Amino acid sequence: MDPVFRALGDPARLALLEELGSRNDQTLFELCVRLINRGHSISRQAVAKHIGVLRDAGLLRLTTSGRTTIHHLDPTMLIEARAWIDHLIKEETP
């Protein structure tokens, strides 16, 4: 779970996940434009780096169509993280 929580610990990566959650299946260019339009000053290179961290944590999957790479939110690890947190909360609740 450590890579997941580390990936979720950055505001830029959270913004990327929100963008993909609101409209899945986006290219790097689309993600950059959407983030900039929402007031984030972030370069394409920074977005690419954050996408790599999210992918390595299992939060994104990528598919390629010709020269275009499409980014997809993969909720599997988020579901596992939520289950882990729910387990902790249940242990603390009397």
N, C-alpha and C positions, 0 to 999 in steps of 0.2 A: 504494500500500500504506500510505501514511502515515495516512490516516483509520482504517484497520483497526487498525493498531498503537496509535494514539492511543486508539481506543475500547476496546481490550483492556487498556490501561494503568490502568484504574480497577477496584478491587476490587468495587464495587457493580455495575458493568456485567458483570464476570465472573460474579458471583452470578446476575444476570439470565439470562445465557446458559446457565449450568448448569441453572437452573430450566426454561428452555425446552427444553434438551437432554434433560432427564429426562422431561418431559411437555409436548410441543409443543402449540400451539394454545390459548393462554390469554388471558384478558382482563386488562386493567390491574388490576382488582380482585383477580383470582386471583393474579397475580404479587405484588401487595403483601402479601396474606395469607400466601402461601407464604414470602416473604422474612422477614416479621415472625416467623412460626412457627419459622424457622431461626435466630432471634436477631439479625437485622439490624434496627436502628432506622432506618427510612427512611420518609419521607412519600410519599404518593401523587404529590405534585408532583415530588419528586426522582426517583421511578421513571419518571414521564412524561418528564422531561428526559433521563434516561439512555436511555430507549427511543428518543428522537429522535436521540441521538448514534449509537446502534447501527444505527438505520434508515439514517441518512445515510451510514454506513460500509458499507452493503450487507449487514449481518449479520442483519437482520430484514426481514421483509415483513409487511405488515398487510393484512387483508381486513376488509370491513365487511358485517355482516348486520343490516339495520335500523339501530338505534342502537348496536349492539354492535360494537366493534372487536376483532378477534382477532389476536394476535401469533404469528408463526411464525418459528422459527429458519431462516435461509437459509444453508446451509453453503458456498455457492459461494466467497465471499471467504475463508473460513477455509481452504478447500482450496487456494486460490491463495497464501495466506500460508504455509501449510505447504510448498508446492512451492518457494517462494522461500527459505525457511529450509533446506529439504533441499538446494537448490542451493548455498547458502553452505557447508553442512557438507561436501558432496562436494568443494568447491574446497579446503577446509582439510585434508581427509584425504589423507595421502600414499599 
